[in-house]
């Protein structure tokens, strides 16, 4: 096997609470995350050429193709740890918006860890990959595991959850670049007025109760990001008026998602958002996803 393809899945936060700040500056969180059918396509290929080390090629000119890229860092780590002699080519076809709260870079990193491990038959179990992946970012462990999970710590402590009820999800990303570091830097724990009911979300997922999930949802970072980007509130309100069971910002934003039980309503909502806000070019109708798979060949 010389080549492998893997889908790097986006995620949303069904709840996001910050429960404390650590001595190292990081925040302790409690969040329920869900993988989506929206994905980047990742190709990992062995290269049998002298002096060929590592190369990244992408369909997006803005994507770093060096050690600023988390996928590069993941491949470099495995090359060094396991003394991989062949060169590695990484092809990334981006579909997940960047700086969006959807974990696009983390998903690419996670997919690279999984694909390189499989391609080179490295002696790592999934649990080991999840554990080591936290060094690359707080969302990477979940992006390795995928599905639905309750994450605590900085995001690296994962408790898997069952599939959520079948729904359709509309994603709308305002044309803004949001810095996760800036959002957390401006977050004030003592100013939080309303928290998500994460326990209710977890209980309702286990019970298959969509209404309970929606009732418990919430994101304490919304107050920080919405102050700077009021369009977030406008999109949330539009989604609710169009029949969404719930609407919320994911991660540190600025992407807003709405949960719909009917696909036709989800599609109609996406069209209305586009006509109402012509500058929004990143609007998707997707759905929850569980599990992952590889495609490989020996060419």
N, C-alpha and C positions, 0 to 999 in steps of 0.2 A: 504493500500500500504506500503510494507516494503522494497522495493528495486527499484532502478531506474538506467537506463543507459543513458548516454549522450555522444555525440561526441564532443570533444574539437578540434576545427578547427585551422589549421595553417593560417597564413596571409602573404601576401607580401605587400610591399610599391610600388605603381605605381609611386609615386613621394615622395621625402623626402627633405624638405628644412628646414634650421634652420634660423630663422629670428631675434633672439636676445637671450641674456643671462639675466636671472633674478637675483635678489639680493640673492635669496636662493640657487644659484648655478645651478639650473636647466636651461635648454634651452627651449625657446619658439620655437615650430615647426609648420610647415604647411605641411601636408602629406595626400596623398590619399592612403587608405588601402583597400585591397580586401581579403576576406576569400577564403580559398581553400577547395577542397574535401579531402585533406590529413588531417588525424585526429588522435588524441589519443582517446582511448576508456576508459571512466570513469564509474565506478560502485560505486554507493553510497547505503549503506545498513544500516537500523536500526538494532542495536544489543541489545537484551533484556537480558543482563547479568549484575549481580552486579559488580560494580567497573570497568566496561568497559567504557572507555572514548572516545578515538579516535585512530584509527590505519590506517596506509597507507601501502599497499603492491603493489609492482610494478614488472614488468617483467625485469626491468633494475636495476642491483645491485648498480650502481653509484647514483641512484636517492635518495636524502635524504627522510627519512621516519619520520621526526620530524618537529619542527617549522622552519626549514630552507626551507621547501617546501611551496610554495605559496598556494597550495591546502589545506594543513594543516592549514595555517594561516586563510584562508577563512572560513573553517569549524569551527575553534576555535572562530572566531569572531561571527559567527551566534549562536554558542552554548552559548556563554556568553551573547550576546545581548538579546536572546529570552529564556534563561534559559531552554535549551533543556535537558531533563532528560535521554533520551535513549543514548546508545553509538552509534558511527558512524564509520562504516568501509568504507574506500576509496580504491578501486582497480584501478590502473592506468596501462593500457597497452600502452606503449610508441611506437609511430611510427614517430612522428615529431622529427627531429634531435635537439639536445641541442646546446646552444650557437651558434645559426645559423642565427639569424635575422628573425626567423619564428614565434616567440612568443609562443613557446611550453609551457613554464612554465606559462605564462600569460593565455593561453588558458585553461590549466588544472585548474587554479584558477577560471577563469570565469565560467567554466562548473560546478565546485563544488558549487559556489555561486548559480547558477541557479537550480542545482539538489537538494541541501539541502533545498532551499526555497520551491521547489515544493513538495518534499518528506514529509516535516513537515508542509506543508500548512502555511508557515510564511506570515505575512501581509506585503509583500513587492511587489510593482509594478515594472515592468521592468525598468522604468525610475529611481526609487529609487536604484535599484541594480546597474545600470550604474553609478549613482552618487557616491555611497559609494565605488564602486570597485576601484576607482582611488588611494585609500590609499595603495593598494597592488602593484601597478605598472602602468606606463604610458600606456601600451598596453592593460591592462585588460578591461577598459571600452569598447573599440572596440571589444574585444573578447567576451564580453557579448552581444553586439548588433549584431555583424556579418553582412555579406553582403558586401557592399561597402560604404565608407564614407570618407568625408574630415574631418580630425582631426586637431585641433589647440590647443593653450595653450601648455601644456606638453603632449597632446594627449587625454585629458579628455573631450574636447569640440568637440562634434560630430555632423556633418551634414550629414544625410543619402543621398546616391546617388543611382540612378537606377542601374540595372544590367549592367555589361559591355558586349560587344558582345561576343558570344560563341567562345571560343578559347581553345587551349590546352597549358599547361604550363609545361615546363621542369625545374626541380629544381636540382641543383648540389651543394653539400656542400663540399668544400675542407676539408681535414683532419686537421683542425686547430681550436684551441679554441680561440675565439675572446671575449674579455671583453668589454661589452658595455660602462662601466664606463671609461675604458682606451681610447676608441675611442673618446668619448665626451671630455675627458680631453685633448686630443691632437688636437682636432678640433679648428681651428682659423677662426673666422668669417670673419676677414679682408683679409684672404688668398683665399677666395672662388672666383674662376674665372668664373665658369659657374653654373647657377642655373636651376632647372627644371622650366618649364612653367606650374605651377600648375593650374592656371586659364584655360589654354588651355586643360589640362587633364580633368578638371571638365566639361567644356563646351562640350568636345568631348564625354565624357561618357553620358551626357544628350542627345546628338545628335545621339548616337550609332555609332560614327565615330572611328573605330579602328585605322586608320592611324593617326588621330589627337591625340589620346591617346598616341600612341607610339612616335610621334614627340615631345610631351610635357614632356615625362618622364625624370627623372634625380634624382640623389641621391648625395647630397653634402658630404656625409660621405665616398663615394667611394675613394676620394683622400687620406683620412687618412688610410683606411684599405688596399687599394691596394699597398701603399708604402711598407707595411710590408708583404703583401701576393700577389705577382705579379701573382700568379696562377689565381686570380680573373679575371684579364684582359685577360689572355689566354682563359679562359672558355667563357667569353663574346664574344670574337672574333670568337671562334669556333662555338658558337651558331648562330651568324649572318651569318657565311659562310654556315651553314647548313639550312638556310632559315628562321631563326627567324625574326619576324617583328620588334622586339626590344629585347635587353638583358640588364640586370641591376643587380646590387647587391641589396639585400633587407635589410632594417634596417641597423644595424651597421656591418652586414656581419657575416661570409664570404660567405653565400649562394648566388649563382647567379641563376637568372631565365631567361628563354627565352619564348617569346610568339609566338605560332605557330597557323596558321589557319587550318593546316592539321595534323591529328593525326599521319599519317604514317611518316611525317617528324619529328614530335616530338619524336616518338619512335626511329627512326633512329639516331637522334641526341643524345638521351640518351645512345644508344648502342655505338656510336662513342666516347662519353666522357669516358665511362667505359673502352673501349679498349685502348684509348689514355692515360688515367690516372688510372692505375689499383688500386692505393691506394684510389681512391674515391669510398667508399662503400655506400654512401647515395645519390642516384640519383633516382628521381621520375618523372613520367609523371602524371600530375594531371590536374585539371580544376578549374575555379572559382565556388564559392558556395554562395548561399543566403538562409537565413532562418535557423531554427534549430528545432530539434524534440527530444522527449524523448521516451524511452521505459520503461515500469514499470511492475511489477508483485506483487502479494501479498503473495508469498511463504515465 
